Amino acid sequence: MGGVIRGTAESRRLNSWKEVASYFQRDERTVKRWEAARGLPIHRVPGRARSKIYAYAQELEAWLDSTAEEPRLAAPVPLPTRWAMRRTGLIAGLAILALFGLATAGVLGWRWFAAERVDRAQRLATHDLQAVELYREGWHDWNTRTPAGLTRAQVEFGQALARDPRFAQAYVGLANTYLLLREYTHMPDAIAYPKAEAAVRRALALDSDLADAHSALGFIDYWWRWEPREAEAELKRAIALAPASVDSHMWLANILKVQRRYGEALAQINRAQTLDPDSSAVLEARGDILLEEGDVAGGRRILQHLEDIEPNQMWPHAHLAKMALVEGQYEAYLSESQKVADLKSDADQEALLASARQGWKAGGGAGLLQRLLVQQQALAQAGKASAYDVACTYMLMNRTDEAVTWLRRATMAHDATVLGTFSDPCFRPLTKAGGVPFLRGIVFGT
């Protein structure tokens, strides 16, 4: 998310991979890949470990400018005169042009991406250098997708806006931070979504063509306002404004997935992965789509790989825990769920898992589900857990009527998780019974 802010302290020195990543609003693996594959100008301290690096902002800007240039032809291709043109000559000319187009398409794609980022950054630059630094730190912390990192990002974007209240991209950063705080911390949806929407609308008031703002608004329209058509339109507008926006493609893939439009979802997530092959968030989304689409082995392989390389990311554990529960792999469910509870520092989840373990020891899978159900119901009645989770457990116990009752409770509570019912493996028996329209009638009473 976000572009490079131009014209700000370009001669300064950046003294770590973290600072270089923050400069581009990318993660550290991406800029390391740029050094290896695209010649990003990085220097190393003589006699020190290879990880001790530094870079000059002015050189980074020059590198970005060079990647944004259009490729130059050595000489124009001469066109034949009307009278001299023969059929064979025409075919040969078309073949040459086609080969030239294929050879340059990939280069143009990358150079267009760089040029587009530069243009947007120039339009949105703030003259407050400290606001820029806070903004960059905010995106770096946002990309960690951890409770501590997101909390820091909220503060940093807020401080950037305190210095420059017209810094439109900082409003987008703040909005996106609220959208993730509701997932990774205990911030309720009823607080996070209105704050995110207020920040997005402020950004759009400053710049109606700000792609990242339309992307965030699409997320809000779908998961908070339950307006799927408007959400899809906003995300597609964001992509039209900034085709290289990884998050826009990823978020569109997610809403297509929960509508069971798996082919379209995979096309969008493939595009996001092409744009940023190193993004753990994109890999996680791809793994989840494959799990729910039916390629369980492929999805599990991706998510387990993510667990190996980034064990502190919550969602791969959560997706694998859910699939293990559906498949009756209860020990794997308990193990993965414990990792989620630890990462969220969630005492309620700890209590729920302790109860489920007791049920597993006493009565196997049936005992685990029964104790899980009792604890989930107690938490839901206290407003500390979702009625949707209760419905899922009832489905796994083949108690469909109770599952439907709790699904409708979740709908009445405006619980956004019900939007995932149509692709959730828990509810496949209901989908198979009457298809998506039948299940939509159950959930929404239509």
N, C-alpha and C positions, 0 to 999 in steps of 0.2 A: 504494500500500500504506500501511496505517496511518492512523489518524485524528488529529484535532487534539487535543493534550493540553491540558486545560482547567485554569484556575485557577492559571496560572504566570506571574508577572511581566507581567500584562496591560497595565500602563501603559507598558511600555518601548517604545522607538522602534526600528523596523527600517529600515535605511538603504540597502537595495538590493533589486532584484528577487530576487536570490539569497536574501536573508534572508526575504523574504515567501514565496517558494516553499518554503523549508525549513519555515516556520511551518505551512504546510498539508500538508507532505509531498507536494508536487506539483512539476512542472517549471515553468520560468519562463514558457513559452508559455501554459500553462493559466491561471496567475494573471493574465497580461496580458489573456487573453481574458475572464476574469471581470470585470476592470475595465471593458472596453469593452462587454460584453454584460449584466453583472449589477450594475454599480455598485459594485464592490469599492472601498472608500475608500482611494485612493492620493493622496498629495500630491507636488507638484513644487517643487524649489528655484527661487525666482524668479531669472531671469537666467541660469540654467544650462541645459545641454543637456537635452532632453526625457527622456533616459534617467536623469537624476539624480533619483531619487524617494526618498520615505520614507513610512512608514506607522506607525500606532500600534496595538500589539497589542490594546488595549482596543477600538478602533474595529473592528478585524477581527473580534473576538469578537462585538460587537454586530451586525455585518453577518451573520455566520454564524447568530446567533440569529434574526435577522429572516427569513432564508431558510428557517428550520426551522419557522416558524409555519404553522399551518393557515389557509387562506383563510377569511374570515368572510363570511357571507351578510348582505345588507342587511336582510332580513326572511325569516322562515320561509315556505315555500310552503303556503298553506292547503289542507287536504284536504277534499274534498266530503263531505257527510253521506251515509249509506247510501241515504236515500230520494231525495235530490236528484241523486245521480250518474246521469248519462246516458251513453250510449255515446260520443257526440261529446265530452263533457267528459272522459271517461277517456282517449280517444285524445290529446286536446290536452295533458292533464296528463303523460302518458307522453312525449310529444314534447318538452315543456319540460324534463323531467328528463333525457332523453337528450341534448339539446343542452347542458344544464348540465354533464353528465358529460364530454362531449367537450371542452368549453371549459376545464375545470379539470384534465383528466387530465395534460397536460404539466406544469402548475404543480405539481400534487401529486407527480409523479414527482421533480422536482428538490428540492422541499421535503422529501419523505420521505428522499431521499438525504442531504441535509444533516443532518436530524434523526437518522438512523441513525448517521452518523459522530460526531455529538456524543455520543450515548448511549454508544457503544462507548468513546469517548475518556474519558468521565467514569468508566466502570467500571475502566479500565485506567490511570488517571493515577498517576504516581509523585510523591511529595512532594519528591524531590531535583531541584531546578531545574537543576543542572549536568548530571545524567543526561538530562533532557529536551532540553537544548541539544545534547548529544552525539548523542542519538537523532535529532533533526531533521537535524543535519549528516550523519549516517550515511545517511538516506534520500535526501538531496540528492545525495550522492556516489554512492549506489547507482544512482540514476536516470541518471547519466552513461553507464553501461554502457561504461566504458573501463577498461583495466587499472589505471591510476593511481587513478581514482575508486573502484573496487571495493576496492583495497588500503586506501585511506583509510577506506572504510566499515567494513571488517573491524575496523580499529583503533578507530573511534569507537563502534561497537556494543559491542565488548569493554570499552571504558572506561565506557560507560553501565552495563553489567552489573556491573562492578567496584564502582561506586558504589551500585547497588541490585540485588542478585542476584534479586529477585522482580519485576523489571520485565519482564513476560511479552512485551510487544511487541518489546522489544529482542532477545529470543531469536529471535523470528521474523525480525527484520531481519538478525541474524547468519546464520541458516539460509539466507535468500534470497541473502545475499552469497556464501556458499560455493557455492550452486547456480550462480551466474553466474561465479565465479572459475574454475570448471572449463571454462567456455566461452571466456572472454576472456583467460585467462592459462594458464600451464603447470601449474597444480595438477591432479594426477591425480584421476580419478573415485574411485579407491580411498581417497583421503584426503578429498576434498570431501564425498562423499555421507554417510559415517558421521558426520562433524562436523555436517553439516546436520541429519541425523536426530536426533542427540543434542540439538541446540538446539531442534528442533521439539517433541520429546517433553517437554523441560523446560517449554516454553511451555504445552503442553496440560496438564501436571501442575498448573500454576498457574491455568489457565483452560481448561476443556474445551470451552467454546463460542467460543473465539477463532478466528474464520473464517479469518484469514490463516495460522494454523498448520495448519488442515485443508487449505488450498490447497497449502501447501508440502509437506505429507505426501503429498498426491495426486501431486505431481510426483515425489517420491522413490519412491513405490510403483510408478509406471509405469517410469521410466527407470533406476532402480537395482535394485528388487526384481522387476521384470517381472511385476507383478500388476495387469493391466489392469482387472479388475472392482473391486478395492479402490481403485485410483487414481480411477476414474470416480466411485465412491461418495463418496470424500473430497472431490473437487472439487465435486460436486453439493451435498454438505452445506455446504461453504464458501459456495456461492452462496445456499443457503437461509438461512444465517445472515447473510450480507451481500450482497444482490442487486446492490449497486453496486460490487462488487469487480472492478476491471478485470482484474487479473492472473488471478483465478480463471476468468473467462470465456475469457481468452486461452489459458491453459494447458490448459483443457478442449478448446478448439478445436484445439490442437496434437496432443493425443493422439487426437482423433477423425480428424484429417487422416491420420495415419500408419496408421490402420485403414481408410482409404479411405471414411470416412463423411463425404463432402465436404459434403452438404447440411446436416448437423448442425454440422459445423465452421464453415461460413460463417455459420450462424445465430448461433453463439457469438461469432465474431469481429466480426460486425456489431453485436452487443449491446455488446461491449467498445468498439468505435469510437464508438457512440452515447454511451456514458458518458464517454469521453475522446477527442474527435476529434483532439486534438493529439499523442497519444502516438505517438512514432516506433516503439516496440516493437510496438504493435498494427498499425500500417501495415505494418511489416516482416513480421509474421506473416500478415497478409492477402495481401500480395504472394506469399509463399511458398505459401500454400494455393492461390491461383489458378494459379501455375506448375504445381504438381503435379496439380491437378484437370484441367488441360488448357487453361485460358485463359492461354496463355503471353504473349500480347500485353498483356492486362490486368495480369498479375503483373509483367511487365517494366516497364510504365509506372509502376507504384507504386514499385518498387524503384529505378528510375532517378531518380524525383523525390526519394526519400529520399537518394540519393547527392548530389544537387544541394544539398539544404538541410542535410544532416548528413554531410559527407564522411568524418568520423572514426568513423562507426559501421561495425563490421566486417561484420555479417551481410548487409546488402543486397549488398555486394560478393561475399560468399561464395555466396549464392544465384544471383546472376547469373553467376558464374564456373562453377558447376556446370552450369547450363542451357546456357551457351555450349559447354562441353566436350561435353555430350550431343548438341548440335545440330551439332557440327563447326565451330564458329566459333572457331578456335584462337587467333587474335590477340586476340579479346575475352577468351577464357579466360585468356591469359597476363597481359593488362592488369589484369583484375579480381583475379586471384590474387595479383599483385604487391602490390596495395593491401592485401589481407588479411595477407600476410606482413609488410608494413611496419607495419601497425597492431598486430600481435601481437609484433613484434620477434623473429620466428622464424627463426633461422639455418638450421634444417633445411629449412624451406619455401623459403628463399632458394636453397639448394643444389638442391632438387628443381626449382624453376623454371628455374634456370640450365641444368640438364641438359635439361629439356623444350625450352627455346629452341634449344639446340644441335641437338636432334632435328628441330625444326621447320625450321631453316635447311638442314639436310642432307637431310631426306627428307619434308618436308611433314607432313600429318596423321599418316600412318603412322609416320614417324620420331619425331614428338612423343610419340605413344602408347607406342612401344617404349621410348624413353628414360625416360618417365614411369613406366612399369611397373617397369623395372629399379631406379630410384631408390626408388620406393615399397616394393618388396620388401626392399631393403636396410634402409630405415628401419623397416619392420615387424619384420624379424628382430631388429633392435636394440632393439625396444620403443619406438620413437620415432614410430611412425605406426600407423594402423589397418589391419588385414587387410581391413576392409570397403572401403577405398579401392582396394586391389589388386583386389578382386573386381569393383568397378565398372569399372576400366580393362580388365580381361579381357572384361567384357561388351561394352564399346565396341569391342573388337577381334574380337567374335564368337567368342570362345573360352569357350563356356558351361561346359564341364566344369571348367576351371581356376577359373572364377568361382565355381562352386558349392563347390569345395574351399576357397577362401579365405573364402567366406561362413561356412562351418561352422567355420573357424578363429576367425573373429570371434565366433561364438556361444560356442565353447568358452572364449574369453578374457573372456566376459561383457561384450562391447563393446556398449553401448547403441545404437550407430548401426544395428545390425542390425534394430532395431524399426522403422526407417524404410524397410526394404526394400520393403514392400508398396506404398508410394506413390512411391518413388524412380524418376524417369524412366530411370535406368540399367538397371533390372531389369524394365522393361515387357515385353520379349520373354518373360521367364519367366512374368509374370502373364498375358499373353495366351495362353501355351501351355496353362495349366491352371488359371488363376484363383488367387485368394488362398489357398485351402486347399492347392493344389499347391505354391505357393511357401512357405507355412508349413511344409509337410513337408520341403522342401529345407533351410530354415534351421534348424529345430528338431528335425528327425528324427522328426516325429510323423505 
